[in-house]
Amino acid sequence: MLRRTKIICTLGPATESPDMIAALIDAGM
């Protein structure tokens, strides 16, 4: 959870949607 929050904070509002976050996680971030 902490890691996910960190990614959102780092990338900003552009990645707020769960689909974008899932895509980033799938990409290995």
MODELLER restraints for C-alpha pairs under 7 A, 6 or more apart:
rsr = mdl.restraints
at = mdl.atoms
rsr.add(forms.Gaussian(group=physical.xy_distance, feature=features.Distance(at['CA:8:A'], at['CA:15:A']), mean=6.42, stdev=0.5))
rsr.add(forms.Gaussian(group=physical.xy_distance, feature=features.Distance(at['CA:8:A'], at['CA:16:A']), mean=6.70, stdev=0.5))
rsr.add(forms.Gaussian(group=physical.xy_distance, feature=features.Distance(at['CA:15:A'], at['CA:21:A']), mean=6.03, stdev=0.5))
